[in-house]
Amino acid sequence: MAIPVKIQPRLSDGLKKFQPILTQARAKDINESDTVVIITDILTDVFGFEKYGEITSEYAIKKTFAISQSKLMENQGT
C-alpha cells in the first residue's frame, strides 16, 4: 500500500525527530514505562492519534496485556 504524498513529509519529519530519542533510549536500556511514553509520543506526533481519546496504556488481549493500544487496533478486532 502506497503512502499518500500528503502524509509522506509528516512521517519523514517525525521519524527524523524520534530517531535520536530512540537511539538514546536503546543505549540507556530504558524501562517499560519510559518506552510507553516514547511510543505514545510517536503515535500522537507522527501518526496523529489523540493521546487521551485513542490510546490506552494497557489493554487485555487474549489473557495477556498489550502495553499500548490504539482505537485503530481495537476497531480491527485485535
LUMGU-746412 format. One record per residue: x, y, z of N, C-alpha, C in turn; residue in one letter. Coordinates in steps of 0.001 Angstrom, whole numbers. Atoms other than C-alpha are relative to their C-alpha. Layout:
- X,Y,Z,X,Y,Z,X,Y,Z,a $
...
***
This chain:
- 845,-1172,0,0,0,0,896,1242,0,m $
- -789,-1220,135,1416,3357,-1030,-394,1020,1071,a $
- 251,-1069,-968,1751,6204,1452,-390,1248,-787,i $
- 422,-1202,714,-196,9268,281,1065,1100,59,p $
- -1010,-1053,116,2050,12133,-867,-184,1059,1083,v $
- 304,-1010,-1015,334,14495,1578,550,-394,1380,k $
- -414,492,-1313,1370,12328,4546,1508,-267,80,i $
- -1424,349,12,4944,11496,3494,888,971,773,q $
- -864,-914,-764,6552,14705,4870,-174,-129,1517,p $
- 248,149,-1441,4882,14247,8281,686,-1242,547,r $
- -646,1235,-442,6133,10662,8530,1518,144,-8,l $
- -1449,-174,119,9619,11551,7338,542,905,1107,s $
- -430,-929,-1050,9939,14521,9710,-129,-629,1385,d $
- 210,653,-1286,8518,12511,12582,1057,-1046,296,g $
- -1032,1018,-196,10952,9665,12057,1353,643,292,l $
- -1261,-717,-262,13860,12129,11940,22,548,1421,k $
- 89,-553,-1350,12654,13735,15173,223,-1066,1067,k $
- -53,1032,-1028,12351,10459,17067,1219,-916,-105,f $
- -1176,865,153,15475,8723,15724,1020,196,1123,q $
- -960,-163,-1104,17865,10319,18254,-576,-394,1360,p $
- 650,380,-1259,15361,9765,21053,31,-1511,159,i $
- -7,1468,-40,15076,6067,20195,1416,-548,161,l $
- -1397,432,-120,18843,5713,19817,488,165,1437,t $
- -400,-254,-1384,19419,7267,23228,-706,-964,960,q $
- 756,915,-855,16686,5146,24810,583,-1407,-62,a $
- -587,1337,155,18221,1975,23410,1347,-89,708,r $
- -1321,-11,-646,21687,2937,24644,-127,-36,1523,a $
- 218,-33,-1449,20319,3589,28134,-755,-1222,504,k $
- 799,1171,-367,18249,376,28077,-1141,419,930,d $
- 1066,-569,-825,15219,2292,29337,-1047,-1046,380,i $
- 1001,939,-504,12411,632,31249,-1293,54,-817,n $
- 1259,134,738,8953,-339,30001,-836,1274,60,e $
- 796,-1204,-170,7271,2762,31386,493,1129,-903,s $
- -566,-1033,868,9640,5112,29549,-214,-333,-1474,d $
- 265,424,1369,9186,3071,26374,-1421,356,-407,t $
- 1397,-330,271,5422,3566,26601,-144,1497,-278,v $
- 64,-1450,215,5927,7339,26840,473,345,-1413,v $
- -525,-258,1344,8020,7342,23655,-976,-489,-1062,i $
- 951,552,974,5569,5110,21794,-1237,888,-95,i $
- 1165,-880,-15,2660,7323,22846,295,1297,-750,t $
- -382,-1224,706,4512,10413,21615,87,-231,-1506,d $
- -77,317,1435,5208,8730,18262,-1403,-152,-582,i $
- 1365,190,497,1575,7676,17875,-751,1320,-129,l $
- 713,-1285,74,350,11207,18588,664,955,-980,t $
- -700,-988,828,3023,13322,16866,129,-419,-1465,d $
- -260,458,1369,3709,11183,13801,-1263,-516,-679,v $
- 1153,645,630,516,9234,13209,-1327,699,281,f $
- 1183,-819,-193,-1997,11767,14538,-1073,-545,927,g $
- 983,514,-956,-3720,9718,17238,-210,1012,1116,f $
- 294,-854,-1148,-5406,11571,20100,495,-696,1258,e $
- -661,605,-1159,-3371,10949,23239,-986,-507,1053,k $
- 905,376,-1090,-6314,10822,25644,-1270,-692,-489,y $
- 1221,595,506,-9052,9552,23356,198,-1295,-760,g $
- -203,1154,863,-7477,6926,21140,1120,-941,444,e $
- -1107,845,-462,-4573,5467,23126,-232,-351,1461,i $
- 99,439,-1391,-4720,3407,26296,1327,-638,390,t $
- -1306,504,-412,-1751,2308,28365,35,-1517,151,s $
- 54,1471,-85,-2873,-1278,28964,-1324,-483,-540,e $
- 1205,538,613,-5365,-3415,27131,104,-1512,-30,y $
- -28,1466,-38,-6239,-7066,27643,-222,-570,-1393,a $
- 123,696,1278,-5686,-9211,24552,277,-1476,248,i $
- -137,1449,-151,-6287,-12944,24816,771,-380,1269,k $
- -534,331,-1329,-5465,-13177,28546,1389,561,277,k $
- -1253,-680,-304,-2309,-11039,28320,-232,1490,-230,t $
- 193,-1442,131,-1786,-7298,28255,948,587,-1028,f $
- -812,-787,918,-564,-5046,25489,394,1265,744,a $
- -463,-1198,-697,1478,-2113,26723,-752,1232,-493,i $
- 656,-1162,572,-90,390,24368,-933,-456,-1105,s $
- 1018,420,966,-3170,140,22198,-664,1234,-551,q $
- 710,-1116,602,-4855,2475,19796,-1405,-428,-391,s $
- 1367,301,431,-8504,2694,18768,21,-679,-1358,k $
- -104,621,1312,-7385,1696,15258,101,-1507,151,l $
- -156,1434,-224,-6278,-1716,16527,-1280,-582,571,m $
- 1236,453,-623,-9431,-2012,18618,-1091,-193,-1051,e $
- 1014,77,1056,-11616,-1361,15568,262,-1156,-964,n $
- -327,1126,868,-9803,-4130,13670,-274,-1322,690,q $
- 343,1227,-710,-10902,-6635,16308,1178,-652,683,g $
- -1173,550,-673,-7467,-7098,17882,-193,26,1479,t $
***
